[in-house]
Amino acid sequence: MDRPSINENTAAWMAFVWISFSISMFLMCSGIFYLPVELWIRGYMIMGLFFTIGSSFTLSKTIRDNHESRKLINRVTEVKTERMLQDFELKEAAR
């Protein structure tokens, strides 16, 4: 049976993801800091920013987990099908 391959991201993609995340966080926090509003409004906006980031991470992890579980179920089904075909071929060869 073949071993499943591990799909790793390239170093360039990882750098791009972290750099874009860092730049967007920096620019958003800078924009909130320089808003001409009271401190409690800035605090509310920063709190909203961090809740949005946290829920984005949770959503992406949940989507990834669902995809991985479907892959596992499909792999188990494939193995069962292969086993049934092998048993059928052995019975046919024995005749």
N, C-alpha and C positions, 0 to 999 in steps of 0.2 A: 504494500500500500504506500502511496506517495505521502511524503510529509507536507503539511500545508506550508506555503511560503509566507514569509513575514514581509509585509509591505512597509518598508521604512521610508520616511520622507528624506529628501536630500537636505544637505546642510544649508544650501542656498534658500530653500523654501522655509526652513526653520528660522533662518536669519530674517527673511522677509516678514514672516508672521510676527516675530517678536519686535522687530523695528517698527512695523506699522502699528502694532498695539501700543508701544511706548510713545510714539509720536501722537497718536490719537488721544491717549490719556493726558499727555503733557498739554496739548492744545486745548482740550476740553477743560482741564483744571485751570489753565491760564485764562481762558475766556470767562469762566465762572469767577475767578479772582478779580478780574478787572471790570466786572459788571457794576454799574452805578446803582447798587441796591444795598439794602441793609444786610447786616451780618446773618441774621436768621434766615433770610431768603437764600443767601449763598450756601448756608449749611444744608438747607432743604434740597437745593439743586445737587450738591455733592452727594448727599445721601441717596437721591434718586439715581445719580450716575453709578454709584457703586452697587445699588440693587439691580440696576439694568445689566451691568457687567456680570454680576453673580448669576443672574437668571439666564444670561446668554451662555455662560459656561455650563450650567446645569442642563439647559436645553440641548446643547451640542453633545454633551456626554450621554444623555438619554437617547438621542437619535443614533449615536454611534453604538451604544449598547444594544439597542433593538436590532440594528443591522447585523452586528456580530452574532446575536442569538439566532437570527434567521439563517445566517451562514452555517452555524453549528447544526441546526435542525436539518437543513438541506444536506449537509455532509453525512449525518446519521442516516437519513433516508437513502442516500446514495450507497452507503455501506450495506444496508439491509437489502437493497435491490441487487447489488453485486453478489451478495451471499446467496440470494435466491437463484440468480442465474447460474452461479457455480454449482449449486446443488442440482439444478435441472440438467446442466451439462453432464454432471457425473452420472445421473440416472440414465440419461440417453446413451452415454458411452458404455454403461454396464449392460444394456440390452443387446 
